[in-house]
Amino acid sequence: MQQRLPLVLTALAVTSAGAAFLLAQQGAFGIGHGDESPFGIHVGQVTGEPLPIDTDGISPEPTEVASAQDESGDQKRAREEWIESMHKAPGVDWRAIDRGHRTELALARYADIENGLRTSNWTEVGSANQAGHSRSACPSPDGSRLYIGSANGGSWRGDIDGTNWSPISDGLGYEVNQILVASNASGTAEILHILSNEGGVAQLHSSTDDGATWFVPTHLPTDFYEAKRMVRDVSQPGRVYLLTRARNTWEGGGGFDYGFLLYRSDDGGLDWDMKYVFPANPRADVWIDRQAGGAVWVLSGNTLHRSLDGGLTFTQIGTVPTTGTVNDVILDASEAGAPSFYGMIKESGAYKLYGSSNGGVTWTLRHTPSDMWDQMMVSISDPNTVFFGGVECWRSVNGGSTFNKINSWGAYYGDPANRLHADIRGLDAAMVGAQPALFINTDGGTYVSYDNGATVQNLCLQGVGISQYYDTYTSGTDPYLVLGGAQDQGYQQSLPGQGTPYLQFSQLISGDYAHIVSTVRDHNLAFCVYPGFILLQKQEAAPQGLLNLGDFPTPNHLWLPPLCADPDVVGTFYFLGDGLYKYERIGTSYSFDITLNPQDFGSGSLSGMCISPADSDYWYLTMDSGQLWFSHDAGATFTNPARGPNGHWFHGTSIVGSPNDRDLAYVGGSGYLGHPVWKTTDGGATWEGIGDGLPNTLVYELVLGGVNQDELFAATEVGAYRYDSNLGTWESIMGTEAPLTTYWGVEWVPEINSVRFGTYGRGMWDYALTDPADVADYGQSNRTGLALRTSPNPARSEVAFSFDLPADASVTLELFDVHGRRLDTVDAGSLGAGHHDLPYRMEESWARGTYLARLRAGDRTDVRKIQLVD
């Protein structure tokens, strides 16, 4: 097994090599024991040094790589816990809430597209060349095109050689675990399908117009917990199978089936029928011959089954000689072995690879992998070539007896076109026309091999905008000179002198980076954080001179702790942990004095800070515990507000102050049980929620923009929003063009009169404020006058829909569940202009929960949520 230091130890090693600490009296940042300073207690001094380069040629390691090598997985868990903590909502399924928001936005958006209404002021900024996390790949049946699916960047279509990429599911808002291209029953048209798994809920969406619009097929299971895999029977056009862990209620009630359910569709996946039930435990996987189709094979636990009648009946073929409790199974085979089967079975928490060379009758243990996540693939053309993936992709050419890496993760940085990126997220074997191909999906995009893994080619070098950005920071010297802090795609800077998007970026160093700050709006003396140290960029132009300012001054902090630049003193910034630490540059050197503010902020960590641009004596702070603090004397004293968000359910993430009024500030955070955004007009003494129109979701960052910098924008878990201070309401600004995904960062770029968003999966985007009328919801032009309302809401069964028609129109009411499944359609006919009421009775069999009503009147659309209660 390859040995690397765990991430925490790696960070300490980097600290000792890359920074010299001149510590005050009591040792490493001895809090409370240093010398006094005007700000507080002097705890140390640090001198930045160039970041060391490891033997692979890049340092530090990508965060997921480093954490994966940590056998305890402490850092990976820490990151996941950090993300969960930001969505603070005790007793609430925040993923389900956000799923409802995304479905509501998608229903309205696709209705607009169908009506030919496209409104948008958006421009994709980049990165054009730093692809992120891809998960699945599938060629078109004729082999001319390739479709890929990503984590948070939707689905993409390109030519089979990796050129001419375009996004095809920007309006859907779901991660893609598998993408499949099927054909209709006559074989004359393609039907696209994407499978998603998130938080114990599976989704299947389909498209018959090459991704222009998406919908949920009919007769899927009642409760769709996990989508294991879809496979296509190439011998019968239109035949597709889906294996899913689900519960399906019998038609008419009276009972249900639960387990791994095998569904079949004979019309390309538009309508489904359950054929067979396998136990939910142990787990199961499905395989079908990719060249000839025909028999359906299912590995349920350690038992292989075969169906020769389209999934109606199964026969037991063989048993894998497992010795432990089966936790998970992956089934694949080589058609060249008639077939030769491989089963990657997780036994009592550890994977083992088994193989069968006689069609699954008998099996032998072939290998026990150490770097195995959840991916395995077998060559179509060679029964002895098998792959599995973890941090790196491993290949065997002797039937699984021994494995070698295709390449080490660090080799990518010297040759990204021909070396795999770290973190293998999906492995897919498929036919490209008459040629077998292997697709390897990584945190750096999708690769293809036509020689069974001997060589690989990066298909995502250009035009696949699926970078996951925590943060962006634009230089005032050039609106298209941008820093980006990415998830596992490193600290990036756009190449200088490009002038206009679509921008090329250079990855200056690998890993996860966030909270980029600087006193002056340029990239000279810019600071940011990596999980374990503070990074300093010395200068804007290459060579940028990246320095390591050492480990954090306290062990108690968020996974990516925030920084705040001093607005008046260049080179001074604040570190937010369990206390407030001030870093002051010593002269023109790259050494910094560190002092700790004496304020006791209680339990938890500081999670956001703003020094008012209108008066630098006015400071605002927020915490992960939900507490707010303010100071009117530049941090000499701090006070809690008399009124504000309840700390038990609010996790503050971002504070922004008005440049025109020192008493005006806004704070954003978790809003699943209250307002996501709060406002103060008295310098922080009291706060009021301003959530009307903003979904109950998580706000990652706020910014004030516009000519007078008085227009508030929010980057949220479910999209980009603007606050209309005159109306006191929020509205979506995503239009029909901006991607429906997680918006993590936002900044104001005055040079081009635009708001720049960093998304977590679809790169960077600009929203242009070219005219006050352009700052509008995508649906405002076509929703005006409908004013759809529901009463009562929540409802038990009877509900009345009321709406206003500005002109005569044909009206249709559609009812959907939170997953986007259409449950009912009511044709209200042609109605005249004016007010209308439409009574409706919700079915008694519908589960209690969230539903969506979509009213369509001519080319106008409105969508509203309904809560069905007992």
N, C-alpha and C positions, 0 to 999 in steps of 0.2 A: 504493500500500500504506500502511495506517495505520502510523505509526511510534511506538513506545513504547520507553522505555529497557528494557534487559534487567533482570531482577529484581535482580541484584546492584547495578547502578547505581541502580536505583530505590530500593533500601534505603539506599544511600549518600546519595542526594538527600534522602530522608526524614530521615536522620541529621543532615545539615547544617542542615535546616530545623527539625527538631523537638527538637534537643538541643544544648546547648553544653558542649563538653568543655574542662576545665581540666587540661591534661596535665602530668604530671611531666617532669622534666628532658629526656628523650630523645625526646619527641614522642608520637605516638599509641600509648598503652599500651606504652611502651618496656620490655619485660619484662627484668628483671634490672638496670635502671639507675635505679630510683626510690629513694625514701626507705624506710628500714626501719620496720616497724610490728610490734606484738605478733604479728600473724598471719603476716606475711611482708613482701613487697616492695610498697611503695606504687607503683601504676602509673598512677593517674589519678583523676579526679573527673568525675562526670557530673551534669548538671541536667536533669530531665525537663521537657519542654514539650508542650503539646497537639499531638496528631497533626494534621498539615496535611490539608486537604481539597483534592482535585484538582478539575479542571474538570468531571468527571462527577459530582461530589457525594459521592464516597466514596473513602477512602484507608486503607490501601494497596490496590492492585489485588488481586483474587482471584489466588491463587498460580498456578493453571493458566493464567489469562489472561496474567499477566506473563511466565511462562516460555514460553508459546507465542509471544509477541512477540519473545522472544530467539531469533534465527534459529539460533543454535548449539544451542539447547535445553539449555544447561548446567544450569539449575536443575531442569528436568524430569528430566534424567538423574540429577542428584544425589539427588532424592527417590527415584527408583526404586532407585538403588544403596544408599541408606540402608535401604530396606525389605529389599532382598536381603541386606544385611550383617547385619541382625538375625536372619535365618534361617540363620545361619552353619552350613554343613554341607558341607564339601568332598567332592566326588564323589557327593553325594546329591541326588536329585530331591525336594526338600522338598514341592513341590506334590503329587507323587504320593503321598507318605506321608500328607499331610493329607487327600487325596482318600479314601484308605482309611479314615481315622478318621471322616470325615463320613459315608461310606457305612455304616459300622458303626453309628453313632448313628442314622442315618435308618432303617435296617432294623428296629432295635429299637423305635424310636418309632412307626413306622407299624403295626407288629404290635400294639402296645398300643392304638393308636387303633381299629384294626379290631376289637379285642376289647372295645372300650368302656371301656378303662381310661385315665382322664385324671387325672394327679396334677400339681399345680403350686402353688407359693406365689408366683407371679410377678405383678407389676403393671407395665404399660407406663407409663413416666413421661412421655415426650415425645421429641422435640418434636412437637406436634400440628400446627404451622403452618410449619415450616421444612423443606420437602421437600428431599431431596438428589438424588443421581445416578440419573436414570431413563434407560433405553436403548431401550425398545421399547413400542409400543402397538398394540392390536388390538381393534376392536369385536366384539361378538357378532354372529352372522349376522342376528339380528332388529333390531340397532341399539339395543337397550335398555341394554346394559351395555358397559363398557370394561374391558379388561385391560391392565395395564402391567407391564413388567419392569424391574428395577433392578440396579445393580452388585452390591451385597452385601446388599440388603434383600429379595430374592426377588420374587415376583409378587403383584399386587394386583388386586382386583376392585371396581368401583364402578359407580354409575349413569353413564350417558353424559354427564351434565352435570357430573361431577366431585364428586358427593356420595356418601355412604354407602360409603366405602372400607373394605375389610377385606383383611388378608393371607391368601394362599391357599397359600403354599409355605414357611412358616416352618420346617418340619421337614426341608427338602431340603438346604440348605447350599450352593447353587450360585448364582453370578451368572447373570443372564439377558441374553443378547444379542439374542434374539428370542422373542416370544410369539405363538402362533398359535391361533386357535379354529377347529377343524374340526367336521364333523358325521359321524355314523356313516353306513353305506351306505344306510340308509333315510331319512336326513335327520331323524330324530326325536330325536336326543340330541347334545349337544355333547361334544367331546373336546378337552382343553387340551393344548398342547405348549409346552415351553420349551427353547430351544437355548442352550448355554453353550460358550464357548471360553476355555480357561485353560491357559497353559503348554504349548501344542502338543497339547492333548487336547480333543476335543469331547465333549459330552454331549447326549443327548436324553432328556427325561423327559416322561411323559404322565400324564394324570389323567382318569378317567371319572366322578369323583364331585365335580366342581367344585372340585378342589384339596384335598379332605380328605386324600387319600393320592396318592402318586406312584409310578411304576414306569418301568422301561426297556422300550420295545417290543421285539418280537422281530425277528430277521433283519436287524439293523443291521450295518454293516461290522465286520470283525474288529478293525481298528485305525482308530479314528475320530480323525483329526488336527484337522480344522477343519470346522465346520458353516457353510457359506456362507449358505444361505437356504432357508426352506421357503415354498412357495406353495400355495394352494388353488384347485382347479378348481371354480368355482361352478356349472358346467353339469352336473357329475356328483357328487351327494352321496357323500361318503366318499373322493373322490379327492384326494390330497395328494402333492406332489413335494418331495423333499429333494435339494439339491446339496451335496456334501461332498467335501473332499479326504480320501481314505481309502485304505486297503489292505484288500481283501476276499479271503480265502482261498477257493479253489474248494471246493465241497462234496465231501468225500472226499479232499481234498488234491490234490497234484500241481501246484499253481500258484496264482497269485493275480492280481487286477486292482489296479492302482494308478493314481491320478489324481484328477480331479474326477469322482466317480461320481454319476450321477443315479439316485435311488431313487424308487419309486412305491408308494403304498399305496392300496388301494381300500376299506379299512374304517375310514377316518378317522385312520390313522396308528398303528394297533395292531400291524400286521404289514407288513413292508416287503419289496420285491423290487427288486434292482438291474436297471436297464434299459439304461443306456448309460454308456460310459467316454469322458471327455474327458481330454486330457493334463494332467498336474499342473503343467506349466510350458509356456506362460504360463497365468495364472490364469483363472477363469471365474465367471460369474454367471448367474442364471436369472430369467425374468420370464414372467408369464401375465396375460391380460386379467382385471382385477378385477371387471368388470361382466358379461362373457359367458363367460369361461373359454375352453376349447378348445385352441388351439395353444400349444405350449411353446417358448419362445425361450431360447437360451443364447448368450451372448457369451463365446467362448473365445479369450483373447488379443484380437486385433483382428478376429476373424471371427465374424459373426453366423450362427447356425444355427436352423432351425425344424423342429419335429416336429409332424405332424398325426395320429400314431397312438399317442399316449400315451407318447412317449419311446422307442419301440422303434427308430425310425430318424430320422435328421436330414438335412436338406438345407441346403447352404450358401446363404445369401441375399445377403450382401454383406461387404465388407472395409473396415475403418476405416483411413484413410491415416496410420497412425502413422509416426513417424520415428525413435523410439528404442526401447530394450529395454522390453518391457511387463512391469511389476512387479506391477500390480494392475488390476482392472477392476470397475466398478460399472455395472449395466445397469438402466435404467428407461424407461418410455414413457408416453405419454398415450393413453388409449383414444379420446379425441376426434379424434386424428389418424390413426386407422385403420391401425395406430397410428403415432405420431411417436416415434421412438426417440432416446434420449440415452445416450451412453457416457462415463463419467468414467474415463479411462484414465491410470494412472500410468506415465509413460515416463521411464526413466533417473532415477527418483527424484522427478519432478515431475508433478503432475496436469494433464491437459488435458481439456477438455470438447468432445466431438464430438456432432453431431446429424444425424439423417436424417429427412426429411419425406416419404419415399416408401417407408415400410415396411422400412427397413434395407438397401435396395439400394445406395444411395450415401450417403456421409457427408462432412461438412465440419467443419473446426475452428471452434468457436464462441467459446471463451473459455479463457484460462489463469489459473486462480484462484491467489490468494496465500494466502488464509486457508482452506485446505481440509484437513480431517483425513481422514475416510473415509466421509462421508455425502453422498448425493445423492438427490433426489426430484423427480418430475414430477407436475404436476396431472393428475387424472383428466379434468377437464372442459375444460381449456384447454391445447392443445399448445404454447403459447408461454410458459407459466409453469413455471419450473424453479428448484430450490433446491439449495444446497449448504451444508455446515456446517463450521465450525471453532471458533474462539473465539466467533464470532457467526454468525447465520444470514443468508445472502445470497439474494436473490430477483431473478429476471429475468422480465420480462413481454414480452420481445421475442425469445424463442427462444434465449437465452443470449448475445446480443451484448453486453449490459451488465448489471451486477448492482448492487444497492443493499442495504445492511443493512436488515433488518426494524426493528431498533433497535440502538443502541450498548449494550454490556453494562452501563454505569453507569446507564442509564435504568431498569433493573429496580428499583433501590432506592427510587425515588420512586413507582413504580407496579407492584408485583409482580403484580397481577392481569391487567395488559394489556401488559406488556413482558417480553420473553424474558430469562431468566437467561443468564449466560455459559456457554460450553462446550457445543456441540451434539453429543450422543452418539448420536442416532438420528433418522431421518426416515422417516415411514410415511404413505403415501397409502392410503386405504381408503374403502369405502362404508359410511355409517351409514344403514341402511335404503336409501332411494333417493337419499340426498344424499351427494355426494362430500365427503370431509373430509381435512384434512392434520394429522398429529400430529407435534409437534416435541418431542423428548426432550432435556432439558438437565441440568446439574448442580443445577438448582433445580426439578426435576419436569417433568411433561408438559403441553404446551399443545396447543390445537386451533384450527384456522382453518377456517371454512366459506366464506370469500371469497377463497381462493387466496392467503392470506398478507397481505392488506391489513390485517387485524386479527387479533390472537391473544388467546386466553383461557386463563389458568392454571387447569388442572383439579386442581391439587394444593395449593391454598391451605390445606386443612384435612384432617387425618386420614390422610395418607400418611407414615408414620413410617419414612423411609429416610435419615435424617441419618447422616453418617459422623463419629463422634466419636473424637478422640484422647484426650479427657480430660473428666472432670466434676469439679466442686468445689462442695459443698453448704455453705451457710451454717448455722452453729449456731443462728442466730436464727430460722430457718424451714426445716424439712426439705424444703420444696418451693420454696425460693429457690436456684436452681442455676446455676452458670456452666458453659458447655460450650465446649470448643475443638474446632472442626469442620474437616474437610477441605473447603476452598473454600466453606464456608458460614459462615465467620467466627467471631468471638468473640461468644458468645451468653450472654444471661442470661434466665432465666424471669421472666415478669411477676410482680410482688409480689402477695401476698394471695390466691393462687388456692386455697390450702387443700389440695386433693387433685389427683392426676393426672386426666386427661390434660392436661399443661401446655402453655401457650402460651409461646413464646420470642421475644425481640427480638434481632435481629442488630445488635450495637453497632458492629461494624466488619468489613469483609470480609477474606478470606484464610484461611490455615491457622494455627491456634493450638494450643499444647499445653503440658503441664507447668505447670498452674496451682497456685501455692503461696501460703501465707500463714501467718504465725505463729499468729494467732488465727483460729479457725474462723468467719470471716465474710468479706465481700467488701470490707472496708476494707483498703487496702494489700495488694491481691492482685497477684501478678506472674505473667507467662507469657511464652512466646517465640513469635515469628513468624520465618520464615526470613530473618533479617537484622537483627532488633532485639529488645530486651526491652520488653514492654508493662507498664505499671503502671496498675491501676485504683485511683483515689484513695479512692472511697467506694462503699458498697453501694447507696445509693438514688440515683435519677436526680436530676440529671445525674451520671453515674458518674465523669466526669473522667478520660478515658483519656490517659495520658502516654507519650511515647516516651523510653525511657532509652538510646537510641542503639544503634549497632552493637555486636556482640559484642567482648569485650576481646581475642580472639585469632581468627585465621582458621582455626584447626585445631579443629574440633568436629563433632559430628553435625549432620545437616541440621536437625533440631529438637532442639537441645541441652537436656539436663535442667537444672532448677533445684531447689534444696533450701532450704526456709525454716529459719531458725534458730528452734529451739523456745522460746528464752528471750527473745530480743531482738526486739521488734516492728520491722519495717522492715529487718531484716537477712536476706540470703539469699545463696546460693552458686550460682555459675555453673560448669557442668562442661564443660570443653573438654580441651585437651591438658594443662591444669593445673587447679588448684582456685582459683577467684577468689571473693573475699568482697566483697559490696556492703553497706556500712554507711550507714544513713541519718544525715544530718547534722542533728541537732536535730529540729525539726518541719518542716523544709523538704522539698523533693522533689529534693534533691541527695544524692549518694551518693559516699563514698570507696570506691575499688576497690583491693584488695590481692591479691597472688598468693602462695599458699602455696609455700614453697621446695622442697617435695618433688618429686623427679623421678620421674614415674610411668611413664617409658619410652615406647615407641611406642604409638600409638593414642589414643583419647579416652575420658575418663571417661563412663560411660553410666548410672550410678545411684548414689544416695547416701542414707544413712539416718543420722540422729543419734538414738541410742537414746532413746526417751521415758522409759526407766527411769533413765538416767544420761546427761546431755548431754555427758559427757567421752568416751563410747564412740561412735566413728564407724565406719561401714562404707561402703566404696566398691567399685564394680565397673566394669569397662572393656569396651569393644567387643572388645578383644584376648583377653578371658577372664580376665584377672588380677583378683584380689581384693586389697583392702587393708583394714587396720584400724588404729585409733588408740584408745588409752585415755587420751589427754591432750588431747582437744579439738583434734586436728590438729597438735599441736606435732611429733609424730613419727608415721610410718606404717610398717607392717610387712606383708610378704606372708605369707599363711598357710602352714603347713607341709604341709597337705594340702587339696586342693580340686579344682574342675573343671579339666580340661585346657584350657589357653588356646587350643589349636589348633582347637577346635571349639565353644567356648562363647562366646556373646556375651551378657553380662549386661545386663538391661534394668531390673530393679527389685529394691530391697532394702527389707525391712521388719523393724523391731526390736520385740521384745516390750515392752509397757509395764510388765510385771511382773518382768522378768528382763533385766538389762543384757547378760548373756552369750548370750542367745538371739536369733538373727536368721535370716532366710531370704533367699535370693537366687534370682531366677528369670531365665530367658533361653532361649536356643536349646537344644533337647534332642533333636535329630534323631540324634545319635550318642552320646547319653548322657542323664543325668538333666536334665530341664528345671528342677528346683528342688533347691537345696542348703540344708543347715541347719547352723548352728554352735551349740554349747552351751558354748563356752569363749571367748566374746568375739572370735571370728574367727580364732583360732589354727589350727583345723582345721575342715573342712567335710565333710559326708557327703551323698550323694544320697538324695532321698526321692521316687523316681519310681514306686513300685508303684501301678498303677491309673491313672496319668496318662499320656496318650498321648505318644509321642515327637513333640513339637511345639514351638512357640514360646510362651513365657509372656511376655505384655506387661507385666502388673502383678500385684502381690500385695498383700493387705491382711489384717490381723488384725481379726476382729469377734467378736460375741457379747457376752454380759453381762460376761465377764471379759477380753474382747479376746484370747482365746487360740485362736480357731478361724481357721484359715488358708484363704483363698479365692484363686483364681487366675483371671485373665482371660487366655484363650489364643486362639491362632489358630483353634481348633476348638470353642470354647465355654467355659462356666463350670464350675469345679470347686471342690470342697471337700476339705480334708485331714482325715482322721480320725486324730488323734494317738494314740488308744488302740489302733487296729488297725494304724496305720502305712500306711494306704492312702488313695488318692484316689478320688473318685467324682464322676460328672457330676451336676449339680443342675438341668439344664435342663428336666426334666420333659417333658410333651407340649405345653407352651404356650410356653415361652421359645424365641426364634428360634435356629435352628442357623446361626450366622454367626460372624464374628470378634469376639471380646470384647477390646477394647483397654484400657479403663480400669476400675478398680474402687475403691470407697471404702466405708468403714463410716459409716452414718448412725444413731447411737445413739438419736436422738430418736424414731425409728419402728422401732427394732430390726431394721434391714434393711441388706442389702448392695446397694449401687447400682453397676450396671455400665454402662459406656458402650460401645456396640457400634459397629463400623465398617460401618454400613449399615442398622441397624434401631433407631437411636435409643438412649434410656436406659431401663433396666429395673431394678426393685427385686425382690430376693429376700428375703422376710420370714422371720425366725426367730421364728415365733410359738410354737414348741414344739420341744424337742430332737428329738423324733421326726420333725419336718418336715424336718430337715437330712438329706435322703436322696436317693439316686439315684432318678430317675423309674422305673427298673425294679426297684428293691429289693422293692417289695411284690409284684410278679408274677414276680420271678426267684428269690425265696427257695426254696431246696431243689433247684433244677435243677443248679447247679454244673457247667455244661457244661465239659468238658475235652477236649483233643485230644492224641493221642500216636501217633507222634512229631510234633514241631513245632519245626523245619521237617520236612517229609516229602517223600519222592520220589514215591510214588504211593499206597501203602497207609497208611491212617490209621484209628485207632480213636477213636470218639466215646464218651465215658462221661458219664453224667448220673444225677441222683437225682430221683425223682418223690416228692413228699410225699403224693400221692394218685393213684388210678387216672386215666388220661388218654389221649386219642388223641394220638399223637405223629407229627409231621412234621419231617423234616430237609430244609432247602433250602440249596443251594450257589449262591453269587454270585461274580462277579468284582469287582474293585475299583471298577468303574464302576456296580455295582448291577444288572448283567444276570443274570437267573436262569439258571443253567446246568443245574441238575438238582433234582428233588424226589423224596425218598424217603418213602413212606408206611410208617411203622413199625407202624401199627395201634394197637390199644388195649393199653396196657401197665399193669401193676399198680404199686402203690407200691413204692419201693425203688430199688436201684442197677441200672443197665442199661448194657450195652456195645453199640455199633452199629458194626460194621466197614464201611469204605467205601474204594473204589478210585477215585482221581482219574484222569481221562482222560489218556492219553498225549499227546493232541493239545493239551492245555491248555498255554499258555505258562508259563514259570517266573515266579513272582511271588506277589503277595498275593491270597488268596481269603477269602471269608467264609462261615461256616456259621451258619445261623439255626435253632435248635431251637424248635419250638412245641409245647407240651404243654398242652392246654386253653387257659386264658387266660394262661398263663405263657410267657415268651419269654426266650431267652438267645442272644447272638451272640458268636462268637469268630473271630479271624483265624487263617488257616493260611498258612504260607509253603511254596510248592511249589518245590523245588530239584532240580538235576540229581543 
